[in-house]
Amino acid sequence: MIEVRLHGRGGQGGVTSAELIAISAINQGKYAQAFPSFGPERRGAPVMAFVRISDKRIRTREKVYNPDIVVVLDPSLPTIVNVTDGLKEDGWVILNSAKDEKTLREILGGFKGKLAVVDATKIAIEELGLPITNTTMLGAFLKATGLVDQKYLEEALEHRFGRLADKNKAAMARAIKETKIYA
């Protein structure tokens, strides 16, 4: 079973991203679940969402404490939240940032593991006209992990966003091309 923790801010689409990843995995014939973790937070407050993907039935319903993958939608979060907390030793951190690798590793407390970085905010503004990075970060997630097939994620985007799907697919595709991998 692969476990994913997404960090974002209320209103950025982190919960939607988790749902889209799970739907894509299910449509590929895998088992998956997605769920949020938040209380009475307001728009802009830090929130988390979780995804589990497996070839076998998933019986656990608890929060993800030791993720294989962490996805960070907001570039300011690593300075206020320990996004690597509990991350498995061989896990991925997938970040929205325009900063260089050395700076990011320092911000992440000397993180030495696998890192994928894309300036999702820039892409989202240019492709969507809004700084909502959720579908852009899905592209970085795809490039780094290959956990779900792009075709199924595009289908999930079409179903979820209707007439806005093409812009979201363009943002995701651009992120796939622009994501830098530091393994």
GIPE-V708047 format. One record per pair of residues at least 12 apart in sequence whose ideal C-beta (glycine too) atoms are under 6 Angstrom apart, sorted by the first residue. I is the first residue (numbers start at 1). J is the second residue. Records with the same first field share a line. If there is no record, write none. Layout:
I = J ; J
//
This chain:
1 = 52 ; 54
2 = 53 ; 68
3 = 52 ; 64 ; 67 ; 68
4 = 51 ; 67 ; 69
5 = 48 ; 50 ; 64 ; 67 ; 70
6 = 18 ; 49 ; 71
7 = 48 ; 72 ; 77 ; 83
8 = 47 ; 73 ; 74
9 = 44 ; 46 ; 74
10 = 41 ; 43 ; 44 ; 45 ; 47
11 = 43
12 = 73 ; 132
13 = 132 ; 134
14 = 47 ; 49 ; 73
15 = 36 ; 49
16 = 134
17 = 134 ; 138
18 = 34 ; 49 ; 51
19 = 34
20 = 156
21 = 51
22 = 34 ; 51
23 = 156
24 = 148 ; 152 ; 153 ; 156
25 = 53 ; 148
27 = 152
28 = 149 ; 152
30 = 53
31 = 54 ; 57 ; 58
32 = 53
33 = 52 ; 58
34 = 51
35 = 50
36 = 49
37 = 63
46 = 81
50 = 64
65 = 86
66 = 86 ; 88
67 = 87
68 = 88 ; 91
69 = 92
70 = 83 ; 87 ; 93
71 = 94 ; 137 ; 141
72 = 95
73 = 96 ; 133 ; 137
75 = 96 ; 97
78 = 107 ; 108
84 = 108 ; 111
92 = 114 ; 144
93 = 115
94 = 116 ; 140 ; 141 ; 144
95 = 117
96 = 120 ; 133 ; 137
97 = 117
98 = 119
101 = 182
114 = 183
115 = 182
116 = 140 ; 144 ; 179 ; 181
117 = 180
118 = 140 ; 175 ; 178 ; 179
120 = 133 ; 136 ; 137
121 = 133
123 = 136 ; 171 ; 174 ; 175
124 = 136 ; 171
127 = 167 ; 170 ; 171
128 = 167 ; 171
135 = 168 ; 171 ; 172
136 = 171 ; 175
138 = 172
139 = 172 ; 175 ; 176
140 = 175 ; 179
142 = 176
143 = 176 ; 179
154 = 169
157 = 169
//
